[in-house]
Amino acid sequence: MAERDSNGVSVQEPAQPELIEGMAHENPVVADADGQGPATTTALASRFQHLSLSAQTIHADDFLNSHQSVAPPMHVSTTFRYNRDPDELRPWANINPNNPHDSHVYSRDTAPNTTRLEAVLTSILHGPSLSYSSGLSAFHALLVHLNPRRVAIGGGYHGCHGVIALLSKLTGLTTVPLDADFDAELQPGDVVHVETPLNPTGEARDLAHYAERAHRRGCWLTVDATFAPPPLQDPFLFGADAVMHSGTKYFGGHSDMLCGVLAVHPKHADSWVRALRDERLVLGSVMGSFEGWLGVRSLRTLEVRVRKQSADAEKLVAWLAGEVAARRGVVGEEVAEVKHASLQAEDLREGGWLRRQMPNGFGPVFAVYMRDADDARRLPSKLQLFHHATSLGGVESLVEWRAMTDAGVDKRLLRFSIGLEGFEDLRDDLTQGLEALRAERAARESGVKIIAGGAHVLGGV
């Protein structure tokens, strides 16, 4: 296999796209606003990065407006007409005369709504970004492109481990723990994959630490930052080479779309982005146009949603952890432990890495370990404001007895994803739910049957 130089050492070459030879894309070259030189789509999408996050999510895609409508229209077409002038026909270059940056051939390659979504993501993630049909398809595409022989990975989302297991059947890909001796276990060109905050506990990992270890060995650092979208964390500031998100979560924000995202550090843009896009064409893992439209709509409110969700989660975590530590009230009786990045006291000390890495909040997801596994199974049915469902990131608060979808998790674990309902109401709902759980258990032990569902959050039964 061909080798190249990275971080001072030779590394194995990523898989080459022979499969798609002859299907290369020719991006339009357009003069910038002053007519001084070419303006790339990435440059135009990034031109508001000096402004607030909300200004970017609302305006980063303005240059793609091809219509007078304020709200982006939804385009459902899968294919786009070529130029009627035969002399203007060039393979995979189908320039839109109304807006060259909004040029498309076939929606398995690009389409108007997903292009707008990618423009906003490029701005707020601080690197050229591509969208995919789901978070796992984005992770799959990343591994296909980098083609490592080994991946260093810890716990975290079981789906990513599933993708690795699938690829291992084809390539022999193997894994090593994140705490392994990288000098002994990894080779240049391998991948160190860090998920932070971690699913399902919401605990954070030190990205600068892993970046230093990975790059010293000539490996790539890839980061799953799903649980800490902007404005909470920017992994590129701490050495990430590529960042993935399950955009289904906070980028979607309304529990109504599937989405995956890969953002590439600008230093890799020339060598990675074109290949990732070409490979996506044949992997077939593009987002649908409706999902792209939903994604743009959702990103408009990303900052206000995530800041409130994270702040309310931190309040709930502090309240729960305080009750547990004091063994006070129904929380102290029923809950054994709470996990969240905001509780990592050693890492939060003055000068510690965690406040530098997450300066604007520690994420809206946390885990509660009940004292009894059966209580963990039963508590969600006692809550009124928390839907018992998997996933996270939506405006509505969710709780999941995590064993429903992750066979390897502690059966006492409940994962909470905080929405927009408000701290006080969610706190009161948790209190009444725990009280209902305690009453149900007491009744069960005494042989008395009570009505399922527990007390209502507003009072009564």
C-alpha positions as CSV (number, residue, x, y, z in Angstrom):
1,M,0.0,0.0,0.0
2,A,1.2,3.5,-0.8
3,E,2.6,5.6,2.0
4,R,2.7,9.3,2.6
5,D,3.9,11.7,5.3
6,S,1.8,12.9,8.2
7,N,2.8,14.4,11.4
8,G,6.4,13.7,10.5
9,V,6.0,10.0,9.9
10,S,5.0,7.9,6.9
11,V,1.4,6.6,7.0
12,Q,-0.7,4.2,5.0
13,E,-2.6,5.8,2.2
14,P,-6.4,5.9,2.6
15,A,-8.4,3.8,0.2
16,Q,-8.2,5.2,-3.3
17,P,-11.5,5.8,-5.1
18,E,-10.8,3.7,-8.2
19,L,-14.4,2.7,-8.0
20,I,-15.5,6.1,-9.0
21,E,-12.8,7.0,-11.5
22,G,-14.4,9.0,-14.3
23,M,-17.1,10.4,-11.9
24,A,-15.0,13.3,-10.7
25,H,-16.9,16.5,-9.8
26,E,-15.9,19.9,-11.2
27,N,-16.9,22.6,-8.8
28,P,-17.8,26.0,-10.2
29,V,-15.2,28.7,-9.9
30,V,-16.8,32.1,-9.4
31,A,-15.3,35.5,-8.8
32,D,-15.7,36.8,-5.3
33,A,-17.8,39.9,-4.4
34,D,-15.0,42.2,-5.4
35,G,-14.2,40.3,-8.6
36,Q,-10.7,39.8,-7.3
37,G,-10.5,36.0,-7.4
38,P,-12.3,32.7,-7.1
39,A,-14.7,32.4,-4.2
40,T,-15.2,28.8,-3.0
41,T,-18.3,27.5,-1.5
42,T,-16.4,26.9,1.8
43,A,-15.1,30.4,1.8
44,L,-18.6,31.9,1.2
45,A,-20.1,29.6,3.9
46,S,-17.4,30.7,6.4
47,R,-17.6,34.5,5.8
48,F,-19.7,35.1,8.9
49,Q,-17.6,33.1,11.4
50,H,-16.7,36.4,13.2
51,L,-20.3,36.8,14.1
52,S,-22.4,35.1,16.8
53,L,-23.3,31.5,16.4
54,S,-27.0,32.4,15.8
55,A,-26.0,34.9,13.1
56,Q,-24.1,32.1,11.4
57,T,-27.0,29.5,11.6
58,I,-29.4,32.1,10.2
59,H,-27.2,33.6,7.5
60,A,-24.3,31.3,6.5
61,D,-26.4,29.9,3.6
62,D,-27.6,33.3,2.3
63,F,-25.3,33.1,-0.7
64,L,-27.2,30.0,-1.9
65,N,-30.5,31.9,-2.1
66,S,-31.8,31.5,-5.7
67,H,-35.2,32.9,-4.9
68,Q,-36.8,35.9,-3.2
69,S,-38.4,33.7,-0.5
70,V,-37.1,34.4,3.0
71,A,-37.7,30.8,4.2
72,P,-35.7,28.3,2.1
73,P,-37.9,26.4,-0.4
74,M,-37.9,22.7,-0.4
75,H,-36.7,21.0,-3.6
76,V,-37.8,17.5,-4.2
77,S,-36.3,16.9,-7.6
78,T,-33.8,14.1,-7.8
79,T,-32.3,15.2,-11.1
80,F,-31.4,18.6,-12.8
81,R,-31.5,19.7,-16.4
82,Y,-28.3,20.1,-18.3
83,N,-27.5,23.1,-20.4
84,R,-29.3,23.2,-23.7
85,D,-26.2,24.5,-25.5
86,P,-24.2,21.4,-26.5
87,D,-21.0,23.4,-26.4
88,E,-21.5,24.0,-22.7
89,L,-21.8,20.4,-21.7
90,R,-19.0,19.1,-19.5
91,P,-19.1,15.8,-17.5
92,W,-20.3,16.4,-13.9
93,A,-20.3,20.2,-14.3
94,N,-23.9,21.5,-14.6
95,I,-23.6,25.2,-13.8
96,N,-26.8,26.9,-12.7
97,P,-26.7,30.3,-14.5
98,N,-28.8,31.9,-11.7
99,N,-26.5,30.9,-9.0
100,P,-23.3,28.9,-9.8
101,H,-22.9,27.7,-6.2
102,D,-26.3,26.1,-6.3
103,S,-25.4,23.8,-9.2
104,H,-26.4,20.1,-9.2
105,V,-26.5,17.0,-11.4
106,Y,-28.1,14.3,-9.4
107,S,-29.3,14.2,-5.8
108,R,-27.2,11.2,-4.8
109,D,-24.3,13.7,-5.3
110,T,-25.7,17.0,-4.2
111,A,-29.1,18.8,-3.9
112,P,-30.2,22.3,-3.0
113,N,-31.5,21.7,0.5
114,T,-28.6,19.5,1.7
115,T,-26.1,22.0,0.1
116,R,-27.6,24.8,2.2
117,L,-27.4,22.6,5.3
118,E,-23.8,21.8,4.6
119,A,-23.0,25.5,4.2
120,V,-24.4,26.3,7.7
121,L,-22.6,23.3,9.2
122,T,-19.3,24.4,7.5
123,S,-19.6,27.8,9.2
124,I,-20.5,26.7,12.7
125,L,-18.2,23.6,12.8
126,H,-15.2,25.5,11.5
127,G,-14.4,23.0,8.8
128,P,-15.8,21.9,5.4
129,S,-18.8,19.6,6.2
130,L,-20.7,16.9,4.5
131,S,-24.1,15.5,5.4
132,Y,-25.1,11.8,5.5
133,S,-28.2,9.8,6.0
134,S,-27.4,9.1,9.7
135,G,-24.7,9.4,12.2
136,L,-23.6,5.9,11.7
137,S,-23.4,6.3,7.9
138,A,-21.1,9.3,8.6
139,F,-18.9,7.2,10.8
140,H,-18.9,4.4,8.2
141,A,-17.9,6.9,5.5
142,L,-15.0,8.2,7.6
143,L,-13.6,4.8,8.2
144,V,-13.9,3.8,4.6
145,H,-12.0,6.9,3.6
146,L,-9.2,6.7,6.2
147,N,-9.0,2.9,5.8
148,P,-7.2,2.2,9.1
149,R,-6.0,-1.2,10.2
150,R,-6.7,-0.4,13.8
151,V,-9.1,1.9,15.7
152,A,-8.4,2.9,19.3
153,I,-11.8,3.4,20.9
154,G,-13.3,3.3,24.4
155,G,-16.9,2.7,25.5
156,G,-19.5,5.1,24.2
157,Y,-22.2,4.6,21.6
158,H,-22.6,0.9,20.7
159,G,-23.6,1.7,17.2
160,C,-20.0,2.9,16.3
161,H,-18.7,-0.4,17.7
162,G,-21.1,-2.2,15.4
163,V,-19.8,-0.3,12.3
164,I,-16.3,-1.3,13.2
165,A,-17.4,-5.0,13.7
166,L,-19.0,-4.9,10.3
167,L,-15.9,-3.5,8.6
168,S,-13.7,-6.0,10.3
169,K,-15.5,-8.7,8.3
170,L,-14.3,-7.0,5.1
171,T,-10.9,-5.6,6.0
172,G,-9.8,-7.3,9.2
173,L,-10.1,-4.0,11.1
174,T,-9.3,-4.4,14.8
175,T,-9.7,-2.3,17.9
176,V,-7.6,-1.4,20.9
177,P,-8.6,0.4,24.1
178,L,-8.1,4.1,24.4
179,D,-5.8,3.6,27.3
180,A,-3.6,1.2,25.3
181,D,0.1,1.9,24.7
182,F,-0.3,3.6,21.2
183,D,3.4,3.2,20.5
184,A,3.0,-0.6,20.8
185,E,-0.6,-1.1,19.6
186,L,-1.1,1.4,16.8
187,Q,0.7,2.2,13.5
188,P,0.8,5.4,11.5
189,G,-2.4,5.9,9.7
190,D,-4.5,4.2,12.3
191,V,-7.5,6.0,14.0
192,V,-7.9,7.2,17.5
193,H,-11.7,7.7,18.0
194,V,-12.9,9.7,21.0
195,E,-16.5,10.3,21.9
196,T,-17.0,13.2,24.2
197,P,-19.2,13.8,26.0
198,L,-19.7,10.1,26.3
199,N,-22.9,8.1,25.6
200,P,-24.8,7.4,27.8
201,T,-23.3,9.1,30.8
202,G,-22.5,12.6,29.5
203,E,-19.0,12.5,30.9
204,A,-16.2,14.3,29.0
205,R,-12.8,13.3,27.8
206,D,-9.7,15.4,27.3
207,L,-9.3,15.9,23.6
208,A,-5.9,17.6,23.8
209,H,-4.5,14.6,25.6
210,Y,-5.7,12.1,23.0
211,A,-4.6,14.5,20.1
212,E,-1.1,14.6,21.4
213,R,-0.9,10.8,21.8
214,A,-2.5,10.1,18.4
215,H,-0.4,12.6,16.4
216,R,2.8,11.6,18.1
217,R,2.2,8.1,16.7
218,G,1.1,9.4,13.2
219,C,-2.5,8.5,13.8
220,W,-5.7,10.5,13.1
221,L,-7.8,11.8,15.9
222,T,-11.5,11.6,15.0
223,V,-14.1,12.9,17.5
224,D,-17.8,12.1,18.0
225,A,-19.1,15.4,19.3
226,T,-22.8,14.6,19.1
227,F,-23.4,15.3,22.8
228,A,-21.8,18.8,22.7
229,P,-22.7,20.6,19.5
230,P,-21.8,24.3,19.0
231,P,-21.7,26.4,21.2
232,L,-20.5,23.9,23.7
233,Q,-17.4,22.4,22.1
234,D,-15.1,22.8,19.1
235,P,-12.9,19.7,18.8
236,F,-10.7,21.3,16.1
237,L,-9.3,23.7,18.7
238,F,-7.9,20.7,20.6
239,G,-6.4,18.7,17.7
240,A,-9.2,16.8,16.0
241,D,-8.6,15.8,12.4
242,A,-12.3,15.1,11.7
243,V,-15.4,15.6,13.7
244,M,-18.6,13.6,13.4
245,H,-22.1,14.3,14.7
246,S,-25.3,12.4,14.7
247,G,-27.2,15.4,13.3
248,T,-30.4,13.6,14.2
249,K,-29.9,14.9,17.7
250,Y,-29.2,18.6,18.3
251,F,-28.8,19.7,14.7
252,G,-32.3,18.3,14.0
253,G,-33.5,19.2,17.5
254,H,-37.1,18.1,16.9
255,S,-37.0,14.3,16.8
256,D,-38.2,14.3,13.2
257,M,-35.2,13.7,11.0
258,L,-32.2,11.5,10.5
259,C,-28.8,13.1,9.7
260,G,-25.1,12.4,10.0
261,V,-22.3,15.0,9.6
262,L,-18.6,14.9,9.0
263,A,-16.5,18.0,9.4
264,V,-12.9,18.0,8.3
265,H,-10.2,20.2,9.7
266,P,-9.3,22.9,7.1
267,K,-5.8,21.6,6.9
268,H,-7.1,18.4,5.3
269,A,-9.8,20.0,3.2
270,D,-7.9,19.7,-0.1
271,S,-7.1,16.0,0.2
272,W,-10.1,14.7,2.1
273,V,-13.3,16.6,1.2
274,R,-13.4,15.8,-2.5
275,A,-12.7,12.1,-1.9
276,L,-15.3,11.9,0.8
277,R,-17.9,13.4,-1.5
278,D,-16.9,11.1,-4.3
279,E,-17.1,8.1,-2.0
280,R,-20.5,9.2,-0.7
281,L,-21.8,9.1,-4.2
282,V,-21.2,5.4,-4.5
283,L,-21.9,4.5,-0.8
284,G,-25.3,6.1,-1.4
285,S,-25.5,7.4,2.1
286,V,-26.8,10.9,1.2
287,M,-29.5,12.7,3.2
288,G,-32.9,13.1,1.6
289,S,-34.0,16.6,0.4
290,F,-36.8,16.8,3.0
291,E,-34.3,16.0,5.8
292,G,-32.0,18.7,4.4
293,W,-34.8,21.2,4.5
294,L,-35.7,20.2,8.1
295,G,-32.1,20.5,9.1
296,V,-31.7,24.1,7.9
297,R,-35.0,25.0,9.6
298,S,-33.7,23.4,12.9
299,L,-30.2,24.9,12.8
300,R,-31.7,28.4,12.8
301,T,-32.5,28.0,16.6
302,L,-29.6,25.8,17.5
303,E,-27.9,28.2,19.9
304,V,-30.9,29.2,21.9
305,R,-32.0,25.5,22.2
306,V,-28.7,24.1,23.2
307,R,-27.7,26.8,25.7
308,K,-31.0,26.4,27.6
309,Q,-31.0,22.6,27.4
310,S,-27.4,22.5,28.7
311,A,-28.1,25.0,31.5
312,D,-31.2,23.2,32.7
313,A,-29.4,19.9,32.6
314,E,-26.7,21.3,34.8
315,K,-29.2,22.5,37.3
316,L,-30.9,19.2,37.4
317,V,-27.6,17.3,37.8
318,A,-26.5,19.6,40.6
319,W,-29.9,19.1,42.4
320,L,-29.8,15.4,42.0
321,A,-26.2,15.0,43.0
322,G,-26.7,17.1,46.0
323,E,-29.7,15.1,47.2
324,V,-27.8,11.9,46.6
325,A,-24.7,13.1,48.5
326,A,-26.8,14.2,51.5
327,R,-29.0,11.0,51.3
328,R,-31.8,13.5,51.4
329,G,-35.5,13.1,50.4
330,V,-36.8,10.7,47.9
331,V,-33.9,11.3,45.5
332,G,-31.4,10.3,48.2
333,E,-33.4,7.1,48.9
334,E,-33.9,5.9,45.3
335,V,-30.9,7.2,43.4
336,A,-27.4,5.7,43.8
337,E,-25.3,7.9,41.5
338,V,-25.4,10.7,38.9
339,K,-23.0,11.0,36.0
340,H,-22.3,14.1,34.0
341,A,-19.4,16.2,32.8
342,S,-20.3,19.0,35.3
343,L,-19.6,16.5,38.1
344,Q,-15.9,15.9,37.1
345,A,-14.6,17.9,40.0
346,E,-10.9,17.2,39.4
347,D,-11.1,18.1,35.7
348,L,-13.0,21.3,36.5
349,R,-10.5,22.7,38.9
350,E,-9.0,26.1,38.1
351,G,-6.7,25.6,35.1
352,G,-8.1,22.2,34.3
353,W,-8.8,21.0,30.8
354,L,-12.6,20.7,31.0
355,R,-13.5,24.3,31.3
356,R,-11.2,25.1,28.4
357,Q,-12.8,22.4,26.2
358,M,-16.4,23.1,27.2
359,P,-16.5,26.8,28.1
360,N,-20.2,27.3,27.4
361,G,-21.8,24.4,29.2
362,F,-21.4,20.7,29.7
363,G,-24.2,19.2,27.7
364,P,-27.9,18.3,28.1
365,V,-27.4,14.6,28.6
366,F,-26.7,12.8,31.9
367,A,-27.1,9.4,33.5
368,V,-28.8,8.3,36.7
369,Y,-28.0,5.0,38.3
370,M,-30.9,3.8,40.4
371,R,-30.3,1.6,43.5
372,D,-32.3,-1.2,42.0
373,A,-32.5,-2.4,38.3
374,D,-36.2,-3.0,38.5
375,D,-36.8,0.6,39.8
376,A,-34.8,1.8,36.8
377,R,-37.2,-0.1,34.5
378,R,-40.3,1.2,36.3
379,L,-39.5,4.9,36.9
380,P,-40.0,6.2,33.3
381,S,-43.6,5.1,33.3
382,K,-44.1,7.4,36.4
383,L,-42.9,10.5,34.7
384,Q,-45.2,13.0,32.9
385,L,-42.9,15.4,31.2
386,F,-40.2,13.0,30.1
387,H,-41.1,10.7,27.2
388,H,-39.8,7.2,27.6
389,A,-38.0,6.8,24.3
390,T,-34.5,6.4,22.9
391,S,-32.5,9.1,21.1
392,L,-31.9,12.6,22.5
393,G,-31.4,16.3,21.5
394,G,-35.0,17.2,20.9
395,V,-37.1,20.0,22.3
396,E,-38.9,17.5,24.5
397,S,-37.2,15.8,27.4
398,L,-36.6,12.1,27.1
399,V,-35.7,9.4,29.6
400,E,-34.6,5.9,28.5
401,W,-34.1,2.8,30.5
402,R,-30.9,2.3,28.5
403,A,-31.1,-1.5,28.6
404,M,-33.9,-1.2,26.0
405,T,-31.4,-0.5,23.2
406,D,-28.0,-1.2,24.7
407,A,-27.6,-4.8,25.8
408,G,-24.2,-4.2,27.5
409,V,-25.2,-1.3,29.8
410,D,-25.8,-1.5,33.5
411,K,-29.4,-2.3,34.0
412,R,-29.7,0.4,36.7
413,L,-28.9,3.2,34.3
414,L,-31.4,5.8,33.1
415,R,-30.3,8.2,30.4
416,F,-31.8,11.7,30.5
417,S,-31.9,14.1,27.6
418,I,-33.1,17.5,28.7
419,G,-35.4,19.5,26.5
420,L,-36.9,23.0,26.8
421,E,-39.6,22.5,29.4
422,G,-37.7,24.2,32.2
423,F,-35.7,23.2,35.3
424,E,-38.4,23.6,37.9
425,D,-41.1,21.6,36.1
426,L,-38.7,18.8,35.2
427,R,-37.4,18.7,38.8
428,D,-40.9,18.5,40.1
429,D,-41.8,15.8,37.7
430,L,-38.7,13.7,38.8
431,T,-39.7,14.2,42.4
432,Q,-43.3,13.0,41.9
433,G,-42.1,10.2,39.7
434,L,-39.7,8.9,42.4
435,E,-42.4,9.3,45.0
436,A,-44.9,7.3,42.8
437,L,-42.2,4.7,42.4
438,R,-41.7,4.4,46.1
439,A,-45.5,4.2,46.7
440,E,-45.8,1.5,44.1
441,R,-43.1,-0.6,45.6
442,A,-44.5,-0.2,49.1
443,A,-48.0,-1.2,47.8
444,R,-46.5,-4.1,45.9
445,E,-44.7,-5.4,49.0
446,S,-47.9,-5.1,51.0
447,G,-50.0,-6.8,48.3
448,V,-52.0,-3.6,47.3
449,K,-52.5,-2.8,43.7
450,I,-52.3,0.8,42.6
451,I,-53.1,2.6,39.3
452,A,-50.3,2.5,36.8
453,G,-48.8,5.8,35.9
454,G,-48.3,7.2,39.4
455,A,-49.2,10.7,40.6
456,H,-49.8,13.5,38.1
457,V,-47.1,16.2,37.9
458,L,-49.8,18.8,38.8
459,G,-51.1,16.8,41.8
460,G,-53.6,14.0,42.5
461,V,-53.4,10.5,41.3
